[in-house]
């Protein structure tokens, strides 16, 4: 009986650091004062920093309300994502959602299946946004996996994206 309780207590204590870890991605979509504004489609994925090889999807936001899944036909406008992942999996299971309005949006990367499957190393979260009657922009933000120390990194967009940042806390 004592061994069982001791094991349970050890398991609970060693699990605490993992529970307190944070890896968040913040994406700022700028407000655009134009007559015919369309919310941007957005894809976020992970690549190895050394060779930019695809490691997994984090988010895919597009117009889910179009009849007969008509919004999916415009996903290829996010050309970088489309070449890495989109043409193989047009609807990324578990990460797909509706487009978002302007403002700051936060994603918990520790919830992403792509992060859980990463081997130790240097990575980048790549965020691409494209908008109808608008532009296209791609930003890269580096991070290290597994989380060893608190770090923040960011990239500043010039049009379709505002600030894209990662906050890591082991």
Secondary structure, 3 states (H helix, E strand, C coil): CHHHHHHHHHHHHHHHHHHHCEEEEEEEECCCCCCCCCCCEEEEEEEECCCCCEEEEEEEECCCCCHHHHHHHHHHHCHHHHHHHHCCCCCCCCCEECCCCCEEEEEEHHHCHHHHCCCCEEEEEEEEEECCCCCEEEEEEEEEECCCCCEEEEEECCCCCCEEEEEEEC
